[in-house]
């Protein structure tokens, strides 16, 4: 029977071990896992027995599951309605969810529209039919003329001389360069600090625009793994969806023809992502979206040792307060910020 009596209740998953275990069991019964960034769950209770759940990680809905005997009774739609209402109360108005492609119709009936789909693995949806179009309209106001328009997407955690070198080389090779700073606060340095470091570090490059990242630049830290069991499948779906959004929406809005990336000698996940760029951005597209040329630039190395400069090294040195060594691998603008924000904090 539709709309059967059910109580809805929100829990903080880290503070209720008994309910957390019940949620894991329900997800497992639906062949789903639990993503670690989900803090709150909307629970559907039938006489205190868990019959449905929907997780919320900031503005991303995840881990939606219904007990087998309750399927077909409109409970999924009611769960989405309740978790949306809770999200709105927390100040999250623009919501996203990831799911399997065969669930598109089900979530469309609850007011979600698909943005991008990666093969048969995953689809990203949002709770507005004009969200991505509105973002592209904003980007088009920053469009620059030229035959060769470049782009870089960076986390800059923190901004190093290596990042500066990549920006310099790319800007020299282009009529204009668009540099995006990943917004997601899942890094050592918060977004506002990373953005400030990037803006200060490239302020003297005349043909460059720094963009604040958006939710349409998908962070690996928030991409869901709860419905993709294999780690390789997770990496492939994340990379594919992120790059398809860039190719189909962001690049056309700004007239981007090239994407520049630094070589990756350390992190295998980032190295695989760099390789995926060629597949997703350069391949002939069925909907005739222009392809984007991927240019990989060898990473800048330290003169003394010949070792590639990395942001992870800066983070390690910061923890041990080796500021003299940090000075050698970051711009003076980054160094000044680190001294102001982190030397006093640790001392």
C-alpha positions in Angstrom: 0.0 0.0 0.0 1.3 3.5 -0.9 2.2 6.0 1.8 2.0 3.4 4.6 2.6 4.8 8.1 6.3 5.3 8.6 8.3 7.5 11.0 11.2 9.5 9.7 14.1 10.3 11.9 17.6 11.9 11.4 20.7 10.5 13.1 24.3 11.4 13.2 25.8 8.1 12.2 28.9 8.5 14.3 26.9 8.9 17.5 24.5 6.0 17.3 26.4 2.7 16.9 23.3 0.5 17.0 21.5 2.4 14.3 24.7 2.7 12.3 25.0 -1.1 12.2 21.3 -1.4 11.2 22.0 1.0 8.3 25.0 -1.0 7.2 22.9 -4.2 7.2 20.2 -2.6 5.2 22.7 -1.2 2.7 24.3 -4.6 2.4 21.0 -6.2 1.7 20.7 -3.8 -1.3 24.3 -4.6 -2.3 25.5 -1.2 -1.2 28.3 0.0 1.0 28.5 3.1 3.3 30.6 6.0 2.2 32.8 7.4 5.0 31.9 11.0 4.3 28.2 10.5 5.0 27.5 12.0 8.4 23.8 12.1 8.6 21.1 9.5 7.6 17.4 10.0 7.2 15.8 6.8 8.6 12.4 5.4 7.7 11.1 3.4 10.7 8.2 1.0 10.9 7.6 0.5 14.6 11.2 1.3 15.3 12.4 -1.2 12.6 14.6 0.3 10.0 13.0 -0.1 6.5 14.7 2.6 4.5 17.6 5.1 4.7 19.1 8.0 2.7 22.5 9.5 3.6 23.6 13.1 3.3 27.2 14.3 2.8 26.8 18.1 2.8 24.8 18.6 -0.4 25.2 15.1 -1.9 22.6 12.5 -1.3 24.0 9.0 -1.0 23.2 5.5 0.2 19.5 5.4 -0.6 18.1 2.0 0.3 14.7 0.4 1.0 14.0 -3.0 2.6 12.9 -5.6 0.0 9.4 -6.0 1.5 8.8 -2.2 1.2 9.8 -1.8 -2.4 7.0 -0.6 -4.7 5.4 1.3 -1.8 6.7 4.8 -2.7 9.1 4.8 0.2 12.2 5.8 -1.9 10.4 9.0 -3.0 9.3 9.8 0.5 12.8 9.3 1.8 14.2 11.7 -0.8 11.5 14.2 0.1 12.5 14.0 3.8 16.2 14.1 3.2 15.8 17.1 0.9 13.7 18.9 3.5 16.5 18.2 6.1 19.2 19.4 3.7 17.3 22.7 3.0 17.1 23.2 6.8 20.8 22.9 6.9 21.3 25.5 4.2 21.9 23.1 1.2 19.6 24.1 -1.6 21.4 22.7 -4.6 21.5 19.0 -4.2 23.2 16.2 -6.1 23.0 12.5 -6.1 24.9 9.7 -7.8 23.3 6.4 -8.8 23.3 3.6 -11.2 21.8 4.5 -14.7 18.9 2.1 -14.3 17.7 4.3 -11.4 17.4 7.5 -13.5 13.6 7.2 -14.0 13.0 6.5 -10.3 14.9 9.6 -9.2 13.6 11.8 -12.0 10.1 11.2 -10.5 11.4 12.8 -7.3 12.6 16.0 -9.1 16.2 15.1 -10.1 17.7 15.7 -13.5 20.6 13.8 -15.0 23.8 15.8 -15.8 26.3 13.2 -17.0 26.5 9.4 -17.3 29.7 7.3 -17.4 28.9 4.2 -19.4 26.7 1.8 -17.4 28.5 2.6 -14.1 27.1 5.8 -12.7 25.1 8.9 -13.4 25.1 12.3 -11.7 21.8 14.1 -11.1 20.8 17.4 -9.5 17.6 18.8 -8.1 17.1 21.5 -10.8 16.7 21.3 -14.6 18.8 24.4 -15.1 21.7 24.1 -12.7 24.5 23.2 -15.1 23.1 25.5 -17.8 23.1 28.4 -15.2 26.7 27.6 -14.4 27.7 27.6 -18.0 26.0 31.0 -18.6 28.1 32.4 -15.8 31.2 31.0 -17.4 30.4 32.5 -20.8 30.7 36.0 -19.3 34.4 35.2 -18.7 35.1 33.8 -22.2 38.1 35.2 -24.0 38.9 35.4 -27.7 41.7 33.4 -29.2 42.4 30.3 -31.3 44.2 28.5 -28.5 42.4 28.6 -25.1 44.0 26.6 -22.4 42.8 25.2 -19.0 44.2 23.8 -15.8 42.4 22.2 -12.9 44.4 22.1 -9.7 43.9 21.4 -6.0 47.0 23.4 -5.0 47.3 21.8 -1.6 49.4 24.0 -1.3 50.4 26.1 -4.3 54.1 25.2 -5.1 56.7 26.3 -7.6 55.6 23.3 -9.6 52.1 24.7 -9.9 53.6 28.0 -10.8 55.7 26.4 -13.5 52.8 24.6 -15.0 50.7 27.8 -15.1 53.6 29.7 -16.7 54.2 27.1 -19.4 50.6 26.8 -20.2 50.0 30.5 -20.4 52.9 31.0 -22.8 51.4 28.3 -25.1 47.9 29.9 -25.2 46.1 33.0 -26.1 44.3 32.7 -22.8 44.4 30.3 -19.8 41.6 29.4 -17.5 42.8 28.0 -14.1 40.2 26.2 -11.9 40.9 25.6 -8.2 39.0 22.6 -6.8 36.5 23.8 -4.3 35.9 20.7 -2.1 37.2 21.2 1.4 38.7 17.7 1.7 42.3 18.8 1.7 44.9 19.8 4.3 44.4 23.4 3.3 40.9 24.8 3.2 39.6 26.1 -0.1 39.8 29.8 0.8 43.5 29.4 1.6 44.3 27.4 -1.5 42.4 29.9 -3.7 44.3 32.8 -2.1 47.6 31.1 -2.7 46.8 30.5 -6.3 45.6 34.0 -7.0 48.6 35.5 -5.4 51.0 33.1 -7.1 49.8 33.8 -10.6 48.8 37.5 -10.2 51.5 38.6 -12.6 50.5 36.3 -15.5 48.5 38.7 -17.7 46.5 36.2 -19.9 45.1 34.0 -17.1 41.8 33.9 -15.3 41.5 32.1 -11.9 38.1 30.4 -11.4 36.7 29.3 -8.1 35.9 25.6 -8.5 32.3 24.4 -8.5 30.4 21.2 -7.7 30.6 20.4 -11.4 34.4 19.8 -10.9 34.0 16.5 -9.2 36.3 15.8 -6.2 37.7 12.3 -5.8 37.2 12.8 -2.1 33.4 13.1 -2.4 32.8 10.7 -5.3 30.7 7.8 -4.0 31.9 4.3 -3.8 29.0 2.7 -2.1 27.4 1.3 -5.2 30.7 0.5 -7.0 32.4 -2.4 -5.2 35.6 -2.5 -7.3 38.2 0.2 -6.6 39.2 0.3 -10.2 35.5 0.9 -11.3 35.3 3.7 -8.8 38.3 5.5 -10.2 37.2 5.0 -13.8 33.7 6.3 -13.1 34.9 9.3 -11.2 37.4 10.2 -13.9 34.9 9.6 -16.7 32.2 11.7 -15.1 34.4 14.6 -14.2 36.1 14.8 -17.6 32.8 14.4 -19.5 31.3 17.4 -17.6 34.4 19.3 -18.4 34.2 18.4 -22.1 30.4 18.8 -22.6 29.8 21.9 -20.5 32.7 23.8 -19.1 35.0 23.7 -22.2 32.3 24.8 -24.7 31.2 27.6 -22.4 34.8 29.1 -22.3 35.9 28.0 -25.8 38.6 25.8 -24.3 40.7 23.9 -26.8 43.6 22.5 -24.6 43.9 21.1 -21.1 47.4 21.2 -19.5 48.5 18.8 -16.8 51.8 18.2 -14.9 53.4 14.8 -15.1 52.7 12.6 -12.0 55.6 10.5 -10.7 54.2 9.9 -7.2 50.4 9.2 -7.0 49.1 6.3 -9.1 45.5 7.6 -8.8 46.4 11.0 -10.3 48.6 9.3 -12.9 45.7 7.2 -14.0 43.5 10.2 -14.1 46.0 12.0 -16.3 45.9 9.0 -18.7 42.1 9.0 -18.7 42.2 12.6 -20.0 43.4 11.4 -23.3 40.5 8.9 -23.6 37.7 11.1 -22.5 38.8 14.5 -23.8 40.6 13.6 -27.1 38.4 10.8 -28.4 35.8 11.4 -31.2 32.5 12.1 -29.4 29.2 10.7 -30.6 27.4 14.0 -30.1 30.1 16.0 -32.0 31.4 17.8 -29.0 34.8 19.2 -30.1 37.7 17.3 -28.6 40.2 18.9 -26.3 43.9 18.4 -26.8 45.7 17.2 -23.6 49.2 18.5 -23.0 51.3 16.9 -20.3 54.2 19.0 -19.1 57.1 17.4 -17.2 57.0 18.3 -13.6 59.4 20.9 -12.3 62.3 19.4 -10.3 64.5 20.8 -7.5 67.8 22.0 -8.9 69.9 20.5 -6.1 68.5 17.0 -6.1 66.6 16.7 -9.4 63.6 15.4 -7.5 60.1 16.5 -8.7 58.5 19.2 -6.5 55.3 18.0 -4.8 52.7 19.5 -2.6 52.8 16.5 -0.3 56.4 17.2 0.5 55.4 20.7 1.6 52.7 19.2 3.9 55.3 16.9 5.4 57.7 19.7 6.0 55.0 21.9 7.5 54.2 19.3 10.1 57.8 19.3 11.3 58.2 23.1 10.9 61.0 22.9 8.4 60.3 26.3 6.9 63.8 26.8 5.5 63.2 23.8 3.2 59.7 24.8 2.4 61.0 28.2 1.1 62.9 26.4 -1.7 59.9 24.8 -3.3 57.0 27.3 -2.9 56.6 30.9 -4.3 57.2 33.7 -1.8 53.5 34.4 -1.8 52.7 30.8 -0.5 55.6 31.0 1.9 54.3 34.2 3.5 50.9 32.7 4.0 52.3 29.5 5.5 54.4 31.5 8.0 51.4 33.6 9.0 48.9 30.8 9.3 50.8 27.8 10.4 54.0 28.8 12.2 52.2 30.5 15.0 49.5 27.8 15.1 52.1 25.0 15.8 54.4 27.0 18.0 
